[in-house]
Amino acid sequence: MRILPATYFSQATSAKMQNVGNAQAAREHYLEHRPSNLHFLLKKRYEWMNAFIRPEDEAIEFGSGPGFSAQFIQSKNFKMTDVEKYPWVQARVDALNSGYPDESFDVVVACNMIHHLASPVTFIQEIYRLLRPGGRMVIQDVHTSFMMKVMMLLMKHEGWSYQIQVFDPSLVANDPKDPWSANCAIPELLFEDHQKFEENFPGFSVIHDRFCEAFIFPLSGGVIAKKKLFPNLPYGMLRLIDRFDDLLTRAFPDTFALGRQVVLKKGSV
């Protein structure tokens, strides 16, 4: 039973976060200050992906935003794209209709962007088309745990709704004209039942699904939208907090986990 409402969306004008949707400011802040808490979070969000990306793979990221991924992903052939044309991305691309030829890539990366999509079904179908046989879709996204919902209520930033049919191809899950529109329940609705996901996307199998992030995320102050609440901590202390996070997210994911790691593999035949 869910204690909090099945649907909640904040008003954009009431958000208590700064720089909402400003990827340029987020990038400049990180490169200038290299805050230890945020750097630790970004390493956690991206470096685990290298276990599923071979150095020689042709890899592409959709929704790269401030472009932090290239600092941590080890592929020699890694391309960043976004629906916005930033100086640091290689191409401006609509993730729902990329224009790339069939079977162009070995790996597709999607970090905290699926919950912003107008049509998650269209996106996953597009990624299946783009991947070569045996290719992987490597995903990091939010998890709408109790702690995440409380944070959204307090910060009045983004929201969630379980009252959608996430596998319906006609679903408009977010505002197509606003790339920062968000329903943070989408990753949970997609991946909580692996069998249901694989029935709706035959040819894809879920080969990795792990909850992550509890206190490490709020300690960072946010990746793009910012709310500075805590001082920067030494790496030794951050590693201890991360170990505690790992225990909490494994034992009580629906209470504490703020993130989810998922890897999909395209069948070889």
N, C-alpha and C positions, 0 to 999 in steps of 0.2 A: 504493500500500500504506500502510495506517495503522500508525504505530509504536505508538501508545497503544491501549488496549483499545477494543473496539467499544461496550462498555457500562461506565459508571462512575456510581455515585450515592453521594454522601456521606451520612453520618448527621447528622441535624439537630443532635444534641447535640455533634458534634465540630467544628462550624463555627468558624473563627477570625475571623469577621466579627462586628461589633456591630450591634445594631438590625435584625436580619434580619426582614423583613416589617413593620417599623414605619414606615409612611408618615407618620404624624403627627410622629414625631421627626425624620424626614428633612426634612420641610417646615420645621419650626421651626428646625432647624440652618441650613438654607440661608437662610431669611429673616433670621435674626439675624446670621449671619456673612458671608454673600455671598462664600464662598471663591472666589478667582479661578480656580483650576483647575477646580472644579465648574461655575462659571458658564460658562466657556469650553466645557466638554463639553456642557452643556445647550443652549447656542446652536447648537452643531454638530448636535445631535440633532434640533432642531426647525426651525431657520430654513430649511433646505433644502426643507422641506415647502411653504413659501409659493409656490414655483414651480408647484405643482400645486393650489393653493387660491386661488380668486378671492375678493376681499374680500366680495363679495355672496353667496357660496356658503353654503348651509345645511350646516354641518359639525358632526360629532359625534366625540368620542373615547371609545372603550371602554377600560377599565382605566387610568384617569387616575392612580391612585395618589396621590402627593403633589401633583399638580396643577400641575406646572411648565409644561406646554404652553401655557397661556393667556398666559404672559408673552412668548411668542415667535411664536405663530401669529397672523397678521394678519386672519383672517376676522372680520367684524362679527357673524356669527351662529354663534359657536362654542360648543358645549355639551360640558362634561366630565361623564362618568359613570364609575361604578365599581361593582363587586359589593359593596363596603363603602360605608356611608353616611358620607362625610366632610363636614364643614361647607362645604368649598370646591367640591364637585361639585354639579351641578344635579339629578342624579337617581341613585338606586341602581338599577342595571340588570344583569341577567344577560346577558352578551354572547352566549350561545348561544341565548337566547330573549328578545329585547329587548322585545317587545310593541309596538314602533312599527309604524305602518301601512306597507304596501308603498310603495316609491319615495319615502321621506320625506326623503332627504338627497342632496346633491351630492357630499359627501366624507365618508369615514370614516377616522379616524386610529387606528392601533394601534401604540403605542410600547413595545417590549420587554414585550409581554404574550402574544404568540402561543405562545411556548415554555412558558407556564404553563397553557395550556388543556387541559381534559380531552378535547375533541373539536375539533381544528383544522378538520376537514371541515365539521362543523356550523356553526362560526363563519363560515367563508368563504361557505357557502351562505346564512347569515343576512344577511351583508353584501351579497351579490348581491341579495337580496330588498329590502333597504332602500335601495339606490342607485337613483337615477334614471338613465335611459339617458344614457350618456356620463359617468357619475359615476366617481370615483376612490377607490380604497382605498390610503391612504398608510401605509406600514409602515416602522418602524425596529425591528430586532431583533438578537439576537446571532448571531454566526457561530462555529461550533466549529472554529476554526483550531487549529493545534498550540499556539500561544501561549495561546489561551483555555483549552484543556484543561489545560495546565500550571498556569495560574492557579487553575482550579477544584480541581486536585489539591492545590495548596499551601494554598489557603484553606479547603479542605474545604466548599465551598459550591456547592450545586446539582450538576448532573451531566448526562450525555448517554447516549443509546442510539440506535444505528443499526439495531437489531434490531426495528424496528416497521414495519408497513405503513401509512405516514402517510396514504395516500389511502383507507384502509378506513373507511367510515362507522361501522362497529361498534367501531372502535378506542377504547379508553380510554387516552389517552396520559399523563394525570396524574391524581392523586387528585381526584375531583370535589368532595370536602369540604374541600380545602385549596387556596385560591387562590394560594398561594406554592409549591406543588408544581411542579417544573420538569424538563423534558427539553430541554436547550439544542440538541439536534440537529434539532429540529423545523423551524426555518426553513430550514436547509440541505436537509433532505429534501424540503421543499415546493418550493423555488425553484431548486435546482441545475439542473434540467432543465425549461426553459420549455415545451417541447413537451408533456412529460408533464403538467405542471401544467394547461396549457390544454385538454388532452384530458380531464382529470378535472373541470375546471370550465369547460365550454363557455359562451361568453358573456363570459368574462374574458380579457383579453390583458395580458401583462407589458410595460409601456411604459418601465419604468426599473428597473435592477438594478445596484447599485454597492456595492462593499465599502468599509468605512470603519473608523476608529478602530484605533490600535495602542497607542502609549504614552500618548496623551491620556486614555484611560479609566483605567488604573491610577493615573496622576498625580492624578486627581480624588478618589481615596479611596473611590469608590463612590457611587451615587446614593441608594439606600435602605440596603442592607447596607453597613457602613462598615469600612474598615481604613486608618487614616491612616499612610501610609508616606513621603510626600514633603511638603516645604514648599510653600506657595503661591508661584507664580511670576508675574513680570510678564507682561502680555499679549504684549509683543514676543517673549519667549522661547517662550510658548505657541504663537504663530503659526508660529515656526520649527519647533517640534516637530510641529505639525500638517502642515506642508508635507512634512516627512520621513515622517510617517505616510502621507500621500497617496501618496508614491512607493512605500513598502513594500506598502501594501494593493493598489495597482494591479499591481505586479510579482509579489508573492508572497502572494496572498490566503489561501491555505490554510496559510501559515506564520504570518502576522502579523495578519490582519484579525480584529478582535473584534466588528465590527458589520456590518450589511447594510441598505441602503436599497432598498426595493422599492415600485413603484407599479403597481397593477392598474387597468385601465379596463374598465368595463362597456360592452358594445356598444350602439350607438345604435338597433339594431332587434332 
